[in-house]
């Protein structure tokens, strides 16, 4: 931009110099004509700097040789550069001037190189100064115009951004869509429709979880009560052999069904707690983590079919005080995922007062771009997020590792 402005101003100045030079020679020729008309007997000027003749043939051959008669047009000065004996240069300017009363006049002007430089240098300096000033003015104007255009361009986006903030803060309230630009109205309408669809889907999901969890509690309570009754009846019945009633084969399925029923009730209550999105906290209680871990590994032994897996529990505490239903669901899901999605090798369960970590060798078809395996880990993530536990899932070097930092 700056170079263009400099070139433009420089070209303008050079053209102005040429026009000025031409006009000065015409004025000089007109002055000679007027003086010759006033004093016809006076000779035409013939000095070292300026000479005049009435026709082409009168011009001395010493000067005429530097010009082509056909190129000397009427009213247009012609320039010629000649080299002197001392290596200096001299500029010759020849003008063919025509006056209706006087006739033709050939005016020849002589200028040394020093005279031309002394005349042009101030003009060039002035041209450079003017070009810099003009460039500064143009850049300032362009900056103002561009800033105004950017502001005008971003103003609709700011309006849309403010409107989206209001929509985020008040999703249930109807916000008028009335922008000065039609396209913004269309974008805002599409955004509003998308937000409404997501909100409706989320509401349906929460309602489903609430209804499902609530409706499941009654049949689960009936199942548990029935199992308790059967278990109580078996405890008072006489055993058919030397085994104690609690260890009889008939009572073992009942015990497993009771435990499964208790876990289903815990899961139902947890889903209902998550769906309500309330700030109500679940009270903490002391959990025998060794017994719980042993029980969960035993319950999921069926997942080890046709697998060469070694389960290595590294539990450094006997018990911890924690939200028992939530911790049981988290631990059960993590153990099940580790056993179900593991290849042959070693499954490690590490648990202390502040953290839980389960690692297992990954299956070949496991995709490390996934954050988990199915709905189980999604439920674990939701519980950790609600309780403030730090959940981390890593899949690296054919090893899957889940770490949970328990809130103190």
Buried (B, 14 or more C-beta within 10 A) or exposed (E): EEEEBBEBBBEBBBEEBEEEBBEEBBEBBBEBBEEBEEEEEEEBBEEEEBBBBBEBEEBEEEBBEBBEEEEBEEEEBBBBEBEEEEEEEBBBBBBBBEBEEBEEBBBBBBBBEEEBEEEBEEBBEEBBEBBBEBBEEBEEEEEEEEEEEEEEEEEBEEBBEEBBEEBEEEEEEEBEBEBEEEEBBEBBEEBBEEBEEEEEEEEEEBEEBBEBBEEBBEEBEEBBEEBEEBBEEBEEEEBEEEEEBEEBEBBEEBEEBBEBBBBBBBBBBBBBBBBEEEEEEBEEEEBEBBEBBEBBBEBBEEBBEEEEBEBEBEBEEEBBEBBBBBBBBBBBBBBBBBBBBBBEBEBBBBBBEEEBBBBBBBBEEBEEEEEBBEEBBEBBBBBBEBBEBEBEBEBEEEEBBBBBBBEE
